[in-house]
Amino acid sequence: MTHFRKRFPAEVINRFNEKIIELGRADRDPDDDPPPDDDGAPSSKEGDAENSGTIPMDATCAPADIKYPTDLNLVNDARELSEAIIDKIREHLAASPPRPRTKPQVCRKRYLEIVKHPKCGMPKRWKALRFLLNVVKRNLGFIHALLVDSEDISAPLRKQIGVIQSVHDQQREMLNQRSRRVAHRIVNLQQPHVRPIVRGKAERETEFGAKLTAGMVDGYTRLERFSWDAYNEAGDLQTICERYRERTGHYPEAVLADKLFRNRENLRYCTEHGIRLSGPRLGRPPKERNPELLKQELADNSARNAIEGKFGQCKRRLGMNRVMAKRRDCSETVIAITILTANLIRWMQEPGWLLLFLVSTSVFRAEIPEKLYEYQKAA
């Protein structure tokens, strides 16, 4: 499967997804969207068409398959991996020098003294962590000394050495500053691209994986933004609306999102373009609520449940609750395939989906292999 995923990047899967959305909306009313310009592109002038359509949007996290990271466990894993790297480098040397004294039994004993007594107190935990960090620093010195005599070390092995060095520097900085935060924090040695995403949910406050923003149009989902680093999803609202305008020629009538999207900048943008942004107004709530506004707010909240249900379908039924792929590009492909599968299920609910599939088979055969060849040639 890794061989397959490496040759189908997320960009190619997203092209499949766009084609499925186009085919799924092929039987919509032609009066929904304005006619294109002479060059085939949608009209780009403001005021050419009235706003229409609704976009539910939200952000979620696709957790990776890693154990919950703690500083002591991560540093101990770095120690064990550094010892294994020392043995691998010695195997590649023609005249293998004596093995450096890494003292794995002593290090393991110091590690277990804290792990088996989780209520030992922070001073003892910090002392054990400093001891293991010194061991990792010493092992890195052994590795760099062995690398002087060896030049044919593989790129993955050199990458692992760089990850261990980064983990050591980050944990040393947090220990000296008695801090729990550091920029671009590594939480897993095998997947160094995974970052902690603070969600603030009742079930789990922090998740470890990729963060993504998705929007829905007519029941079909688009992956609007994807990042391994944490970001504020409120900044995606204007980008999603502009993309919607490029595809249809007009802005949406309403955007259904949670309260996080209702900042002053987004409200100003929606007011300028005649877009209704769901949710209560900013500031202190009025003593008497307008019944019509309250009714509209309840209707928007009910319609916004569609994007929440789509996330639930992707996580509970399609496996996005735990991404099992290890490579960064493979994980991106798995998440994109999950969105594509959800849209295929939605497409199969259309009355004439089988006929549309048979008609569009030639389109897939003509376009997708050519695009795939371009990505392989560029790689």
N, C-alpha and C positions, 0 to 999 in steps of 0.2 A: 504493500500500500504506500510506503514511503516513496518508492520508485514512481508510482502513479502520481502522488501528490506533488512531487518536485517538478513534474512536467505539466501540471495544470495549476498555474498560479491563481491567486484570488482574482486577478484582473480578468482572466479568461472565464472563470466561473461567473463573475458579475456580468459579462457579456451574454452568457446563457440566460442569466436572470432577467436582463433587460428584454431579451427576445421573448421569454415566457410571458412577461408582463404585457408586451405589445400584442402577443397572440391572445392572451386572456381578455384584453380589452378591445379586441377586434370587432366584437359584435355590439359595442356601445352605440349610443345615439350619436350620429355624426354632428348634431347641433351642439354637442357638449363643448367642443373645442373650436376655436376660430380657424378659418382656412389659412394655410401657410402663405408666405410671400412668394414672389416669382422665382426666387432661387431655391425654393423648397424648404426654407427655414421658417419657423414660426415668427409671427410679427413681433417686433421688439419695441414698438412705440407704446408709451403709456397711454392708456385710455382707449386703445383700439378695441378692447373687449372687456366686458364686465367680469368681475371676479366670480369664480365658480369653483366648486370642489372643496373638499375637506381633507386636511392632512393631520391625522393623529401621529404624534412623534414622542419618543422617549428614549432614554439611554439605559443600558444594562451592562452587566459584566459576564464574560464567559470564563468561568474559573478553569484553571489548568489543573492537571492531575499531579499535584505535589502535596507533600505533607506540610502541616502547619509549621512555618519556620520559627525557630527561636535562635537567639544569638549563639548559645552554647552548642546546640546541635549543628548549626551551620559551620561554626569554626571547627568542630570535631570532624565533620565531613570533609572540610578542606584539608585537615591534617592527614586523614586517611588517604585522600586522593593524591596529596603531595608525596606520600610514601610510595604509593603505587607508581607514580610518574618517575620517581627515582629508579625503581626497578626496571621500568621500561627503557629508560635512557641507558642504563648500564648494559642492557641486552644488545643495544645497537652499537656499542663501543667495541672496537677490535680488541684492545687491551683493557679489559674491564678492571677498574680500580676496586679496592676493598669497599664494601658497602658502608656508607656513613652510619654513625650511631644515632639513629632516630629515636630509640627507646620507646617503641610502641606500647609495651606492656605498662610502663609507668604512666604514659599519657592516658591510656585507656582506664587505668585505675583512678586517676584524678578526675576524669570525666564521669565515671560511674558514681563516684562519691557524691556528686551533686545531683545527678539524674535520679538516683535511687532515694534521695532525700530532698524532695522539691521545696520543703519548708525550711531549708537550712539558713535562709536569710541572704540579703543582697550582698553584704561584705564578702561572704564566702564564695558566692557566685561570681562576683567581680574578680576575686583572686584567682579562681579556677579559669575564668575566661582570659585573664592576662597571661596565665601560664600557657594555655593552649595557643594564644596569639604569638607568644615568643617561640613556641615550637614550630608553628607554621612559618614564621620569619626565618628560623634556622633552616628548615627544610627548603625554603625558597633559595637560600644561599647555597645549599648543596646542589640544587638543580641548576642554578646559573653557573656554578663551577664546572658541572659536568657538561653543560651545553657548549663550553669553550672548546672541548675536544670533539664535539659531535655537531655536524652540520646537516645531516639528512633526517632531522626530526620532522614528522608530519605536521601539516597545518592544524589539524584538530588538536594535536597534543600541545602545540604552542598556544592555541586558543584557551585550552584548559589552564595552562600556567598563568595566562593573563587574567582569567577569571579568579583564580586563587589569590593572585596579587591584589585584585580589586576588592575581594571580600576582606582580606587582611587589612587593607587601608581603611575601608569603611568601618569595620568593627573596631579598629584601633581609635579612629576619630570619635566614634560614639562613646567608647569606654572612657577616653580621656575627658570628654566634655560632659559625661553623665547624661547623654541625650538619647532619645529614641528615634531620631529622624536624621536622615542623611540623603543627599541628592542622588537620584538614580540607584536606589538601594537594591542590591542583589539578594534574593530570598531563596534561590535554588541554584546549585552548581551545575546541574544538567540542563537547566533552562534559565540561563542568566538574563534572558530578555523579559522574563515575567516580573511584574512590579506589583506592589501592594496598592489596591484601589479601595480607598475609604468610602464606604457606601452609607454607613449609619443606619442599616436596617436592624429590625428587632431580632431577626434570626442570627445574623452575623454582621458585625460592624465593619469588618475588613475582608475583602475578597482578593484573591491572587490570580490574575489573569489579564485578558484583554478587555478594554472598554470599547463599546460601540454605541453609536446612535443610529436609530432606524426610524423611517417614516413609512406610512401606509397610504396608498391611494387605491380606492375601489377594492379593498381587501388584499392587495398585493404589497409585499414588503420590499423596501430598498435599503441596502446597507449604505447609509449616508456618510458615516465617518467611522474609522477604525484606528485604534491607537493602543500601544502597550503601556503608555504613560497616562497618568491621571490627567484629566482636563475638565473644564467646566462646560457642560453640554449646552448651557444657555446661549453660547456663542454660535451654535449651529443653526439657529432658527432662521436667520437671514439667508444663510447659504442654501438651506433646503428650499426656502421660498423662491429664491432666484433660479435654482435648478428646475423647480416646478414651472416657472414662467418660461424658461428656455424650451421645455418640452411641449407645453400646451399653448403658449402665447398669451397667457393671462395669469394673474396672481390667484392664489386660493381665496375662497370666501371666508374660511375659518381655519385656524390652526388650533388643534386640541392638544394641550400640553399641561404639565403640572406647574405648580407655583414657582418652581425654580426658573422657568423661562420668562416669567413676568417681571423682568427688570425694566428700568426706565428706557434703556436704549431699544430694547425689543418693542416696548409699547409705542415708542415714538415711530419706529419703523412701520409697525402695523397700522398706525393711524394715518401715516402718509400714503400708504398704498391701499387703504380701505380693507384691511384684513382684521377679522374679529379674532382676538386671542382669548381663549377660554380662561376662566378663573375670576376670582374677586378682584376688585380694584385695590390699588396700593393704599397704604395708610390705615387709619383707624376705621373700623367698620361702622356704617351708619346705624342710627338707632332703629330706623324703619327701612326695611328692604323693599325694593321695588318688586312686586310679584312677577312681572314679566321678565326682569333680569334674573330673578331667582329661578324661574322656570327654565330659562335659557341655560343657566349655569348647570342645573341638574341634568338637562338633556346633553350638554357637552360632556359632562363627567361620565354619563352612561355610554356615549359614543367613544370616549377615550379608552374605555375598557378593551376595545379591540386590539390595541397595540400591546396592552398588558397580557391579554389572552394569547397573542401571537408569541410573545416571549415565553409564556408558560408552555405552549406547544413545542417550541424549539428546545426548551430545557427538559421538560418531562418526557416527551415522546421521541425527540430527534437527537438527543445526546449532547446538547450544548451546555448542560449543567456541569459537565466535566469533560474537557477537551483532552483526549488521550494522546494526541500527537505530541512529540517532543521538540521537533525542529520548529523554528519560528515561522518559516514559509509554509510548512505543512499545517501548522495550527491555523494560520490564516485561511488556507484552503478548506480545512474542515469547517470553519465557521461560515465561510461563504457557501459551501455545499449545503449546510443546514438551512440557511435562508432560502437557497434555491429549492430544496426539498419542500419546505413549507409553501412556497409559491406553486410548486407542481401539484401539491395536494389541493390547494385553492383552485387551481386551473381545472383539475379534474371534476370540480363541482359545476363547471360551466356546461350548458346543454350540448354544445357542439364541439367539445374539446377534442374528441377523437378525429373528427374530420379536419379540424385545424392542424392537428399533429401530423396527419398524413400529408396535408398540403405543404406544411412547412419543413418536411424532412429534407427536401432539396436545398432549402435555405441553409439549414444547419450544415449539410455536407459541403456546401460551397464556401461558406464564410469561416466557420470555426477552424477547420484544419489550416487554413491560410494564416489566421491570427495566431494559432498555436505555433506554427513554424516561425513566425516573426519573433515571438517571445523566446523560443529555443535558440534562434540565431543570435539574438541580443545577449542572452545569457552566456 
